[in-house]
Amino acid sequence: MANSVDEVIVRLSAAFNRIFNDFKGMYLFGIHTDGQMHEDEDIELAGIFDIEDKSKREQIWPIIGKIETDMDVCIDFYPYTETSFKQDEEIYEEVMQNGIYFDKNGKRMK
């Protein structure tokens, strides 16, 4: 299992930056916002891209699967554009209340 949630996010960010030139960063939300690993709980992430479509999702899922396997974690990843993120009111509100933003390099922002 990964040592920390931040480690998972850094690895995801590096992979996304290699493949996508429009990756902006991601939000961590849910139980893992305390920075600790919680066995049997998914790491919930909302990723922000300039373009989000079927083709991008088809490229994202193998990346997620490899990191899940390599790091022995489960990831719930929600790809969005800025606009579609704000339109998903349920997740957007949770993220804005309790989420943590990580820039495109996986650096935790205050």
A tleap script that builds the chain and sets N, CA, C and O, in Angstrom:
source leaprc.protein.ff14SB
mol = sequence {
  NMET ALA ASN SER VAL ASP GLU VAL ILE VAL
  ARG LEU SER ALA ALA PHE ASN ARG ILE PHE
  ASN ASP PHE LYS GLY MET TYR LEU PHE GLY
  ILE HIE THR ASP GLY GLN MET HIE GLU ASP
  GLU ASP ILE GLU LEU ALA GLY ILE PHE ASP
  ILE GLU ASP LYS SER LYS ARG GLU GLN ILE
  TRP PRO ILE ILE GLY LYS ILE GLU THR ASP
  MET ASP VAL CYS ILE ASP PHE TYR PRO TYR
  THR GLU THR SER PHE LYS GLN ASP GLU GLU
  ILE TYR GLU GLU VAL MET GLN ASN GLY ILE
  TYR PHE ASP LYS ASN GLY LYS ARG MET CLYS
}
set mol.1.N position { 0.847 -1.192 0.000 }
set mol.1.CA position { 0.000 0.000 0.000 }
set mol.1.C position { 0.885 1.247 0.000 }
set mol.1.O position { 1.973 1.247 0.577 }
set mol.2.N position { 0.416 2.289 -0.641 }
set mol.2.CA position { 1.145 3.562 -0.688 }
set mol.2.C position { 1.349 4.082 0.729 }
set mol.2.O position { 0.552 3.814 1.628 }
set mol.3.N position { 2.421 4.823 0.907 }
set mol.3.CA position { 2.709 5.399 2.215 }
set mol.3.C position { 1.810 6.580 2.540 }
set mol.3.O position { 1.500 6.823 3.707 }
set mol.4.N position { 1.386 7.321 1.511 }
set mol.4.CA position { 0.536 8.484 1.751 }
set mol.4.C position { -0.317 8.785 0.527 }
set mol.4.O position { -0.017 8.359 -0.588 }
set mol.5.N position { -1.370 9.518 0.764 }
set mol.5.CA position { -2.233 9.960 -0.316 }
set mol.5.C position { -1.460 10.902 -1.238 }
set mol.5.O position { -1.632 10.867 -2.456 }
set mol.6.N position { -0.617 11.735 -0.657 }
set mol.6.CA position { 0.179 12.670 -1.455 }
set mol.6.C position { 1.057 11.921 -2.456 }
set mol.6.O position { 1.229 12.371 -3.589 }
set mol.7.N position { 1.602 10.800 -2.048 }
set mol.7.CA position { 2.448 9.980 -2.931 }
set mol.7.C position { 1.652 9.498 -4.145 }
set mol.7.O position { 2.161 9.510 -5.265 }
set mol.8.N position { 0.421 9.079 -3.928 }
set mol.8.CA position { -0.458 8.634 -5.013 }
set mol.8.C position { -0.736 9.803 -5.962 }
set mol.8.O position { -0.692 9.640 -7.181 }
set mol.9.N position { -1.019 10.971 -5.403 }
set mol.9.CA position { -1.349 12.145 -6.215 }
set mol.9.C position { -0.145 12.599 -7.032 }
set mol.9.O position { -0.304 12.969 -8.195 }
set mol.10.N position { 1.051 12.582 -6.456 }
set mol.10.CA position { 2.257 12.961 -7.197 }
set mol.10.C position { 2.454 12.020 -8.382 }
set mol.10.O position { 2.786 12.458 -9.483 }
set mol.11.N position { 2.248 10.738 -8.150 }
set mol.11.CA position { 2.429 9.759 -9.233 }
set mol.11.C position { 1.379 9.951 -10.333 }
set mol.11.O position { 1.707 9.905 -11.518 }
set mol.12.N position { 0.135 10.165 -9.945 }
set mol.12.CA position { -0.926 10.431 -10.934 }
set mol.12.C position { -0.617 11.694 -11.723 }
set mol.12.O position { -0.740 11.712 -12.948 }
set mol.13.N position { -0.220 12.737 -11.033 }
set mol.13.CA position { 0.083 14.009 -11.697 }
set mol.13.C position { 1.201 13.841 -12.713 }
set mol.13.O position { 1.110 14.355 -13.827 }
set mol.14.N position { 2.245 13.134 -12.342 }
set mol.14.CA position { 3.364 12.909 -13.266 }
set mol.14.C position { 2.892 12.164 -14.510 }
set mol.14.O position { 3.280 12.512 -15.626 }
set mol.15.N position { 2.066 11.152 -14.330 }
set mol.15.CA position { 1.552 10.381 -15.471 }
set mol.15.C position { 0.664 11.254 -16.349 }
set mol.15.O position { 0.781 11.218 -17.574 }
set mol.16.N position { -0.215 12.032 -15.744 }
set mol.16.CA position { -1.105 12.895 -16.530 }
set mol.16.C position { -0.300 13.944 -17.297 }
set mol.16.O position { -0.621 14.244 -18.447 }
set mol.17.N position { 0.733 14.503 -16.680 }
set mol.17.CA position { 1.557 15.511 -17.356 }
set mol.17.C position { 2.314 14.930 -18.541 }
set mol.17.O position { 2.565 15.637 -19.518 }
set mol.18.N position { 2.682 13.658 -18.472 }
set mol.18.CA position { 3.374 13.016 -19.596 }
set mol.18.C position { 2.451 12.838 -20.796 }
set mol.18.O position { 2.898 12.905 -21.941 }
set mol.19.N position { 1.170 12.611 -20.539 }
set mol.19.CA position { 0.240 12.259 -21.606 }
set mol.19.C position { -0.636 13.424 -22.062 }
set mol.19.O position { -0.961 13.532 -23.244 }
set mol.20.N position { -1.010 14.278 -21.145 }
set mol.20.CA position { -1.947 15.366 -21.463 }
set mol.20.C position { -1.269 16.728 -21.277 }
set mol.20.O position { -0.601 16.964 -20.270 }
set mol.21.N position { -1.446 17.609 -22.246 }
set mol.21.CA position { -0.895 18.953 -22.085 }
set mol.21.C position { -1.919 19.925 -21.504 }
set mol.21.O position { -1.633 21.113 -21.353 }
set mol.22.N position { -3.109 19.423 -21.180 }
set mol.22.CA position { -4.154 20.297 -20.642 }
set mol.22.C position { -4.546 19.944 -19.206 }
set mol.22.O position { -5.581 20.404 -18.724 }
set mol.23.N position { -3.741 19.142 -18.518 }
set mol.23.CA position { -4.020 18.795 -17.122 }
set mol.23.C position { -3.696 19.996 -16.245 }
set mol.23.O position { -2.600 20.550 -16.323 }
set mol.24.N position { -4.650 20.398 -15.411 }
set mol.24.CA position { -4.498 21.597 -14.582 }
set mol.24.C position { -4.191 21.287 -13.119 }
set mol.24.O position { -3.533 22.078 -12.442 }
set mol.25.N position { -4.658 20.158 -12.635 }
set mol.25.CA position { -4.488 19.803 -11.230 }
set mol.25.C position { -5.661 18.960 -10.781 }
set mol.25.O position { -6.514 18.580 -11.583 }
set mol.26.N position { -5.697 18.666 -9.470 }
set mol.26.CA position { -6.796 17.851 -8.974 }
set mol.26.C position { -7.131 18.196 -7.530 }
set mol.26.O position { -6.319 18.744 -6.784 }
set mol.27.N position { -8.345 17.857 -7.177 }
set mol.27.CA position { -8.842 18.048 -5.824 }
set mol.27.C position { -8.984 16.689 -5.152 }
set mol.27.O position { -9.521 15.747 -5.734 }
set mol.28.N position { -8.497 16.604 -3.928 }
set mol.28.CA position { -8.712 15.442 -3.073 }
set mol.28.C position { -9.909 15.761 -2.187 }
set mol.28.O position { -9.986 16.845 -1.609 }
set mol.29.N position { -10.833 14.827 -2.080 }
set mol.29.CA position { -11.963 15.025 -1.175 }
set mol.29.C position { -12.317 13.697 -0.536 }
set mol.29.O position { -11.779 12.655 -0.908 }
set mol.30.N position { -13.225 13.738 0.429 }
set mol.30.CA position { -13.611 12.516 1.130 }
set mol.30.C position { -12.722 12.253 2.337 }
set mol.30.O position { -12.050 13.154 2.838 }
set mol.31.N position { -12.730 11.026 2.789 }
set mol.31.CA position { -12.066 10.637 4.037 }
set mol.31.C position { -10.556 10.862 4.025 }
set mol.31.O position { -9.960 11.076 5.081 }
set mol.32.N position { -9.934 10.817 2.861 }
set mol.32.CA position { -8.477 10.914 2.781 }
set mol.32.C position { -7.933 12.334 2.887 }
set mol.32.O position { -6.721 12.526 2.789 }
set mol.33.N position { -8.784 13.329 3.083 }
set mol.33.CA position { -8.283 14.702 3.204 }
set mol.33.C position { -7.438 14.880 4.466 }
set mol.33.O position { -6.760 15.895 4.621 }
set mol.34.N position { -7.478 13.900 5.361 }
set mol.34.CA position { -6.600 13.983 6.541 }
set mol.34.C position { -5.170 13.566 6.203 }
set mol.34.O position { -4.286 13.616 7.058 }
set mol.35.N position { -4.943 13.150 4.939 }
set mol.35.CA position { -3.601 12.792 4.493 }
set mol.35.C position { -3.185 11.378 4.833 }
set mol.35.O position { -2.107 10.936 4.436 }
set mol.36.N position { -4.018 10.666 5.558 }
set mol.36.CA position { -3.705 9.304 5.971 }
set mol.36.C position { -4.309 8.300 4.998 }
set mol.36.O position { -5.303 8.582 4.329 }
set mol.37.N position { -3.692 7.128 4.931 }
set mol.37.CA position { -4.257 6.039 4.149 }
set mol.37.C position { -5.311 5.343 5.004 }
set mol.37.O position { -5.074 5.065 6.179 }
set mol.38.N position { -6.455 5.064 4.428 }
set mol.38.CA position { -7.542 4.379 5.118 }
set mol.38.C position { -7.833 3.098 4.348 }
set mol.38.O position { -8.361 3.135 3.236 }
set mol.39.N position { -7.485 1.977 4.946 }
set mol.39.CA position { -7.683 0.692 4.291 }
set mol.39.C position { -9.155 0.505 3.950 }
set mol.39.O position { -10.033 0.865 4.735 }
set mol.40.N position { -9.418 -0.056 2.782 }
set mol.40.CA position { -10.767 -0.337 2.290 }
set mol.40.C position { -11.579 0.924 1.971 }
set mol.40.O position { -12.802 0.856 1.852 }
set mol.41.N position { -10.913 2.060 1.833 }
set mol.41.CA position { -11.591 3.298 1.425 }
set mol.41.C position { -10.936 3.817 0.150 }
set mol.41.O position { -9.709 3.863 0.057 }
set mol.42.N position { -11.744 4.206 -0.830 }
set mol.42.CA position { -11.226 4.748 -2.082 }
set mol.42.C position { -10.693 6.160 -1.887 }
set mol.42.O position { -11.227 6.933 -1.091 }
set mol.43.N position { -9.638 6.486 -2.620 }
set mol.43.CA position { -9.124 7.855 -2.672 }
set mol.43.C position { -9.965 8.587 -3.706 }
set mol.43.O position { -9.979 8.209 -4.877 }
set mol.44.N position { -10.662 9.626 -3.281 }
set mol.44.CA position { -11.573 10.350 -4.166 }
set mol.44.C position { -10.888 11.606 -4.705 }
set mol.44.O position { -10.444 12.471 -3.949 }
set mol.45.N position { -10.817 11.678 -6.036 }
set mol.45.CA position { -10.123 12.775 -6.701 }
set mol.45.C position { -10.952 13.320 -7.852 }
set mol.45.O position { -11.584 12.566 -8.591 }
set mol.46.N position { -10.941 14.640 -7.993 }
set mol.46.CA position { -11.549 15.309 -9.139 }
set mol.46.C position { -10.426 15.986 -9.914 }
set mol.46.O position { -9.794 16.916 -9.414 }
set mol.47.N position { -10.178 15.515 -11.141 }
set mol.47.CA position { -9.119 16.072 -11.973 }
set mol.47.C position { -9.676 17.112 -12.925 }
set mol.47.O position { -10.771 16.955 -13.466 }
set mol.48.N position { -8.903 18.185 -13.125 }
set mol.48.CA position { -9.338 19.284 -13.981 }
set mol.48.C position { -8.478 19.327 -15.255 }
set mol.48.O position { -7.249 19.346 -15.197 }
set mol.49.N position { -9.154 19.341 -16.381 }
set mol.49.CA position { -8.521 19.384 -17.701 }
set mol.49.C position { -9.197 20.478 -18.525 }
set mol.49.O position { -10.320 20.877 -18.215 }
set mol.50.N position { -8.531 20.964 -19.563 }
set mol.50.CA position { -9.177 21.909 -20.483 }
set mol.50.C position { -10.250 21.208 -21.301 }
set mol.50.O position { -11.295 21.788 -21.598 }
set mol.51.N position { -9.984 19.944 -21.666 }
set mol.51.CA position { -10.927 19.153 -22.452 }
set mol.51.C position { -11.175 17.843 -21.720 }
set mol.51.O position { -10.237 17.189 -21.263 }
set mol.52.N position { -12.433 17.467 -21.611 }
set mol.52.CA position { -12.790 16.188 -20.991 }
set mol.52.C position { -13.798 15.537 -21.917 }
set mol.52.O position { -14.890 16.065 -22.130 }
set mol.53.N position { -13.428 14.378 -22.473 }
set mol.53.CA position { -14.318 13.672 -23.382 }
set mol.53.C position { -14.040 12.172 -23.299 }
set mol.53.O position { -13.195 11.724 -22.524 }
set mol.54.N position { -14.762 11.414 -24.105 }
set mol.54.CA position { -14.643 9.954 -24.080 }
set mol.54.C position { -13.214 9.509 -24.372 }
set mol.54.O position { -12.700 8.603 -23.716 }
set mol.55.N position { -12.586 10.124 -25.329 }
set mol.55.CA position { -11.213 9.768 -25.690 }
set mol.55.C position { -10.261 9.964 -24.512 }
set mol.55.O position { -9.401 9.122 -24.252 }
set mol.56.N position { -10.417 11.059 -23.817 }
set mol.56.CA position { -9.551 11.322 -22.655 }
set mol.56.C position { -9.816 10.295 -21.561 }
set mol.56.O position { -8.875 9.771 -20.964 }
set mol.57.N position { -11.088 10.004 -21.291 }
set mol.57.CA position { -11.410 9.014 -20.252 }
set mol.57.C position { -10.811 7.655 -20.594 }
set mol.57.O position { -10.337 6.942 -19.710 }
set mol.58.N position { -10.833 7.297 -21.876 }
set mol.58.CA position { -10.249 6.016 -22.298 }
set mol.58.C position { -8.740 5.981 -22.059 }
set mol.58.O position { -8.175 4.906 -21.862 }
set mol.59.N position { -8.091 7.122 -22.073 }
set mol.59.CA position { -6.661 7.193 -21.781 }
set mol.59.C position { -6.391 7.250 -20.272 }
set mol.59.O position { -5.357 6.775 -19.802 }
set mol.60.N position { -7.322 7.832 -19.528 }
set mol.60.CA position { -7.150 7.987 -18.076 }
set mol.60.C position { -7.266 6.659 -17.346 }
set mol.60.O position { -6.457 6.375 -16.462 }
set mol.61.N position { -8.248 5.840 -17.693 }
set mol.61.CA position { -8.532 4.649 -16.881 }
set mol.61.C position { -7.360 3.670 -16.809 }
set mol.61.O position { -7.127 3.115 -15.735 }
set mol.62.N position { -6.612 3.426 -17.883 }
set mol.62.CA position { -5.449 2.539 -17.730 }
set mol.62.C position { -4.372 3.116 -16.789 }
set mol.62.O position { -3.689 2.367 -16.090 }
set mol.63.N position { -4.230 4.438 -16.782 }
set mol.63.CA position { -3.279 5.073 -15.867 }
set mol.63.C position { -3.720 4.833 -14.430 }
set mol.63.O position { -2.918 4.438 -13.584 }
set mol.64.N position { -4.987 5.072 -14.162 }
set mol.64.CA position { -5.536 4.850 -12.820 }
set mol.64.C position { -5.334 3.391 -12.427 }
set mol.64.O position { -4.873 3.107 -11.322 }
set mol.65.N position { -5.674 2.465 -13.320 }
set mol.65.CA position { -5.551 1.030 -13.024 }
set mol.65.C position { -4.129 0.624 -12.692 }
set mol.65.O position { -3.908 -0.160 -11.770 }
set mol.66.N position { -3.161 1.148 -13.433 }
set mol.66.CA position { -1.756 0.810 -13.170 }
set mol.66.C position { -1.319 1.321 -11.809 }
set mol.66.O position { -0.656 0.602 -11.061 }
set mol.67.N position { -1.679 2.546 -11.481 }
set mol.67.CA position { -1.291 3.102 -10.182 }
set mol.67.C position { -2.004 2.365 -9.053 }
set mol.67.O position { -1.406 2.114 -8.007 }
set mol.68.N position { -3.261 2.018 -9.248 }
set mol.68.CA position { -3.974 1.240 -8.227 }
set mol.68.C position { -3.256 -0.081 -7.968 }
set mol.68.O position { -3.074 -0.479 -6.817 }
set mol.69.N position { -2.854 -0.752 -9.031 }
set mol.69.CA position { -2.167 -2.045 -8.900 }
set mol.69.C position { -0.789 -1.873 -8.273 }
set mol.69.O position { -0.437 -2.582 -7.330 }
set mol.70.N position { -0.008 -0.927 -8.800 }
set mol.70.CA position { 1.355 -0.727 -8.307 }
set mol.70.C position { 1.395 -0.277 -6.850 }
set mol.70.O position { 2.296 -0.667 -6.106 }
set mol.71.N position { 0.426 0.540 -6.438 }
set mol.71.CA position { 0.468 1.134 -5.101 }
set mol.71.C position { -0.534 0.501 -4.143 }
set mol.71.O position { -0.635 0.919 -2.989 }
set mol.72.N position { -1.277 -0.503 -4.609 }
set mol.72.CA position { -2.258 -1.208 -3.784 }
set mol.72.C position { -3.254 -0.243 -3.131 }
set mol.72.O position { -3.443 -0.237 -1.914 }
set mol.73.N position { -3.883 0.572 -3.986 }
set mol.73.CA position { -4.904 1.512 -3.541 }
set mol.73.C position { -6.102 1.421 -4.485 }
set mol.73.O position { -6.013 0.831 -5.562 }
set mol.74.N position { -7.206 2.005 -4.073 }
set mol.74.CA position { -8.371 2.142 -4.938 }
set mol.74.C position { -8.635 3.631 -5.121 }
set mol.74.O position { -8.665 4.387 -4.150 }
set mol.75.N position { -8.824 4.045 -6.365 }
set mol.75.CA position { -9.001 5.459 -6.689 }
set mol.75.C position { -10.335 5.651 -7.388 }
set mol.75.O position { -10.640 4.962 -8.361 }
set mol.76.N position { -11.128 6.591 -6.886 }
set mol.76.CA position { -12.316 7.072 -7.596 }
set mol.76.C position { -11.900 8.391 -8.219 }
set mol.76.O position { -11.707 9.382 -7.515 }
set mol.77.N position { -11.762 8.408 -9.534 }
set mol.77.CA position { -11.290 9.601 -10.227 }
set mol.77.C position { -12.383 10.152 -11.112 }
set mol.77.O position { -12.977 9.428 -11.912 }
set mol.78.N position { -12.646 11.443 -10.963 }
set mol.78.CA position { -13.679 12.127 -11.721 }
set mol.78.C position { -13.012 13.185 -12.598 }
set mol.78.O position { -12.586 14.215 -12.077 }
set mol.79.N position { -12.907 12.968 -13.912 }
set mol.79.CA position { -12.315 13.980 -14.787 }
set mol.79.C position { -13.348 15.050 -15.162 }
set mol.79.O position { -14.493 14.739 -15.491 }
set mol.80.N position { -12.924 16.298 -15.107 }
set mol.80.CA position { -13.813 17.423 -15.411 }
set mol.80.C position { -13.054 18.500 -16.185 }
set mol.80.O position { -11.824 18.544 -16.188 }
set mol.81.N position { -13.828 19.365 -16.838 }
set mol.81.CA position { -13.343 20.686 -17.214 }
set mol.81.C position { -13.759 21.595 -16.052 }
set mol.81.O position { -14.542 21.182 -15.196 }
set mol.82.N position { -13.249 22.815 -16.016 }
set mol.82.CA position { -13.682 23.755 -14.955 }
set mol.82.C position { -15.199 23.921 -14.974 }
set mol.82.O position { -15.839 23.940 -13.922 }
set mol.83.N position { -15.769 24.039 -16.166 }
set mol.83.CA position { -17.209 24.256 -16.306 }
set mol.83.C position { -18.005 23.041 -15.846 }
set mol.83.O position { -18.952 23.178 -15.071 }
set mol.84.N position { -17.626 21.848 -16.319 }
set mol.84.CA position { -18.400 20.659 -15.944 }
set mol.84.C position { -18.251 20.353 -14.458 }
set mol.84.O position { -19.166 19.807 -13.841 }
set mol.85.N position { -17.107 20.702 -13.884 }
set mol.85.CA position { -16.895 20.506 -12.438 }
set mol.85.C position { -17.896 21.344 -11.642 }
set mol.85.O position { -18.521 20.841 -10.709 }
set mol.86.N position { -18.046 22.595 -11.999 }
set mol.86.CA position { -18.976 23.483 -11.288 }
set mol.86.C position { -20.425 23.053 -11.496 }
set mol.86.O position { -21.280 23.334 -10.657 }
set mol.87.N position { -20.706 22.377 -12.607 }
set mol.87.CA position { -22.073 21.931 -12.883 }
set mol.87.C position { -22.446 20.669 -12.108 }
set mol.87.O position { -23.631 20.378 -11.946 }
set mol.88.N position { -21.456 19.916 -11.628 }
set mol.88.CA position { -21.728 18.729 -10.814 }
set mol.88.C position { -21.842 19.194 -9.361 }
set mol.88.O position { -20.911 19.062 -8.567 }
set mol.89.N position { -23.009 19.739 -9.045 }
set mol.89.CA position { -23.208 20.447 -7.781 }
set mol.89.C position { -22.846 19.633 -6.550 }
set mol.89.O position { -22.240 20.162 -5.618 }
set mol.90.N position { -23.207 18.358 -6.529 }
set mol.90.CA position { -22.962 17.537 -5.336 }
set mol.90.C position { -21.463 17.420 -5.037 }
set mol.90.O position { -21.030 17.689 -3.916 }
set mol.91.N position { -20.685 17.026 -6.024 }
set mol.91.CA position { -19.245 16.878 -5.813 }
set mol.91.C position { -18.590 18.244 -5.645 }
set mol.91.O position { -17.727 18.415 -4.784 }
set mol.92.N position { -18.988 19.210 -6.451 }
set mol.92.CA position { -18.393 20.541 -6.378 }
set mol.92.C position { -18.544 21.131 -4.973 }
set mol.92.O position { -17.583 21.662 -4.416 }
set mol.93.N position { -19.730 21.040 -4.407 }
set mol.93.CA position { -19.966 21.596 -3.071 }
set mol.93.C position { -19.123 20.883 -2.020 }
set mol.93.O position { -18.547 21.530 -1.146 }
set mol.94.N position { -19.044 19.555 -2.096 }
set mol.94.CA position { -18.222 18.816 -1.139 }
set mol.94.C position { -16.754 19.215 -1.254 }
set mol.94.O position { -16.079 19.431 -0.247 }
set mol.95.N position { -16.271 19.309 -2.484 }
set mol.95.CA position { -14.873 19.669 -2.706 }
set mol.95.C position { -14.590 21.087 -2.216 }
set mol.95.O position { -13.560 21.327 -1.586 }
set mol.96.N position { -15.482 22.016 -2.494 }
set mol.96.CA position { -15.256 23.402 -2.078 }
set mol.96.C position { -15.301 23.548 -0.555 }
set mol.96.O position { -14.647 24.431 0.000 }
set mol.97.N position { -16.059 22.700 0.115 }
set mol.97.CA position { -16.141 22.776 1.579 }
set mol.97.C position { -14.955 22.100 2.253 }
set mol.97.O position { -14.398 22.632 3.213 }
set mol.98.N position { -14.569 20.928 1.754 }
set mol.98.CA position { -13.589 20.124 2.479 }
set mol.98.C position { -12.409 19.645 1.652 }
set mol.98.O position { -11.508 18.998 2.186 }
set mol.99.N position { -12.394 19.948 0.356 }
set mol.99.CA position { -11.362 19.406 -0.515 }
set mol.99.C position { -10.029 20.128 -0.402 }
set mol.99.O position { -9.934 21.227 0.144 }
set mol.100.N position { -9.006 19.476 -0.933 }
set mol.100.CA position { -7.651 20.024 -0.967 }
set mol.100.C position { -7.201 20.029 -2.420 }
set mol.100.O position { -7.320 19.021 -3.117 }
set mol.101.N position { -6.681 21.174 -2.877 }
set mol.101.CA position { -6.232 21.296 -4.253 }
set mol.101.C position { -4.751 20.960 -4.370 }
set mol.101.O position { -3.938 21.382 -3.548 }
set mol.102.N position { -4.414 20.190 -5.413 }
set mol.102.CA position { -3.043 19.866 -5.761 }
set mol.102.C position { -2.798 20.402 -7.164 }
set mol.102.O position { -3.592 20.152 -8.071 }
set mol.103.N position { -1.704 21.137 -7.352 }
set mol.103.CA position { -1.425 21.687 -8.674 }
set mol.103.C position { -1.050 20.592 -9.652 }
set mol.103.O position { -1.026 19.418 -9.281 }
set mol.104.N position { -0.758 20.946 -10.886 }
set mol.104.CA position { -0.509 19.960 -11.928 }
set mol.104.C position { 0.723 19.101 -11.658 }
set mol.104.O position { 0.874 18.043 -12.269 }
set mol.105.N position { 1.601 19.527 -10.764 }
set mol.105.CA position { 2.775 18.757 -10.395 }
set mol.105.C position { 2.562 17.917 -9.143 }
set mol.105.O position { 3.482 17.248 -8.672 }
set mol.106.N position { 1.357 17.954 -8.610 }
set mol.106.CA position { 1.033 17.168 -7.427 }
set mol.106.C position { 1.402 17.848 -6.122 }
set mol.106.O position { 1.447 17.209 -5.072 }
set mol.107.N position { 1.666 19.148 -6.189 }
set mol.107.CA position { 2.026 19.891 -4.983 }
set mol.107.C position { 0.750 20.355 -4.282 }
set mol.107.O position { -0.121 20.983 -4.884 }
set mol.108.N position { 0.667 20.030 -3.000 }
set mol.108.CA position { -0.489 20.416 -2.185 }
set mol.108.C position { -0.487 21.940 -2.021 }
set mol.108.O position { 0.510 22.535 -1.612 }
set mol.109.N position { -1.622 22.549 -2.349 }
set mol.109.CA position { -1.745 24.002 -2.243 }
set mol.109.C position { -2.550 24.344 -0.995 }
set mol.109.O position { -3.400 23.565 -0.562 }
set mol.110.N position { -2.289 25.467 -0.443 }
set mol.110.CA position { -2.986 25.885 0.792 }
set mol.110.C position { -4.324 26.492 0.473 }
set mol.110.O position { -5.049 26.899 1.381 }
savepdb mol mol.pdb
quit
